[in-house]
Amino acid sequence: MGLFNVYPLYDVTPVSAKGIYVYDEDNREYLDLYGGHAVISIGHGHPKYVKAITKQVAKLGFYSNAIQNPLQKQLANKIEKLSGCKDYQLFLCNSGAEANENALKLASFKTGKSRVIAFKNGFHGRTSAAVAATDNAAIIAPINAQQKVTTLELNDIQGVEKELKKGDVCAVLIEFIQGVGGLDQATAEFFEKVDALCKANNTFFIADEVQSGYGRSGKFFAFQHYNVTPDIISIAKGMGNGFPIGGILIHPSIEAKFGMLGTTFGGNHLACVASLSVLNVIEEDKLMDNVKEMSEYFIKIAKTIPHIKRIKGRGLMLGLEFDFEVGDLRKKLIYEYQIFTGGAANKKLLRILPPLTIKKEHINQFFEALVDALDK
């Protein structure tokens, strides 16, 4: 049986990984500055992560959400402690797309409305309402296009206000740092005015932190760089360091009802232990402090390279913009220098999403290779 051919693949076959490095079938070492779409948050094969999962799977890997699972409560308490999102409620699922689906569904349930406001170059997933709110017509099937979504430009506060006044918007869904779209950010004034407008118009303000969460921006969540209070926060990628897990944090003012949301695999025992171990490492190794330090170091060097026209993003969610498309550069970095980087909808942008454990020597290795590749 063949595979359904939907992914353009690089000719690299990883078979093992450790820390910030990945190794292929010929034992070639690759510097991983992409982390599989910002998924690897505490480094590949972290010993505390491996130990926790191994111990749990030997006891109980899975049972349904029809029984008590104290690990879910432990995870909720740990997220509350590290994020500072006091008294929010946690619903667990399996991915970022599923997190955003549940966020939008909950917003629609609670407001009785059905339209969503999203933003140009936003990416929220590939399923149902999440993909309809994604600004990429090529991945929206007719069945998805039935969803009611209005896409506005970032910073268009007049547009947001005009649409909210129509009274049918259940949610404003936004990334505080755009991921796939290319690391764009709105202004503090925009974010804060949107938050206020949502609260004045019975509309949920949903922070999509799927890629920017779990410390990647230098704070636990990217929205915490601003004076806003989201009704729902969606999380996933770096949450499990590779183990599939996602979730939403739900404001304490929002009341639950049996059957309102549900999942088979979400919040299973292995997923909870994986996510707990990630949080423990982030806390014990002070990785958010490392994010800030390494981000400053990275940006300082990037500013010295004339080929780089613009540096975007914050923390360890960064983009380097050139005056040419970077597809060939990414291939050169992989095949000639053994370095993984990422692309974006902005074809001139090189995306950098390394594990939060990155050190100065890794950044030096990247820039030495980048300068050499650019000068060839």
Secondary structure, DSSP 4 states (H G I P E B T S, - for coil): ----------S--EEEEEBTEEEETT--EEEESSHHHHT-SS-BT-HHHHHHHHHHHHH-----TTS--HHHHHHHHHHHHHH--TT-EEEEESSHHHHHHHHHHHHHHHH---EEEEETT----SSHHHHHTSS-GGG--HHHHTS-EEEE-TT-HHHHHHHHTTS-EEEEEEESS-TTTTS----HHHHHHHHHHHHHTT-EEEEE-TTTTTTTTSSSSGGGGSS---SEEEE-GGGTTTS--EEEEE-TTSPP-TTSS--SSTT-HHHHHHHHHHHHHHHHTTHHHHHHHHHHHHHHHHTT-TT--EEEEETTEEEEE-SS--HHHHHHHHHTT-EE-B--SSTTEEEE---TT--HHHHHHHHHHHHHHHH-
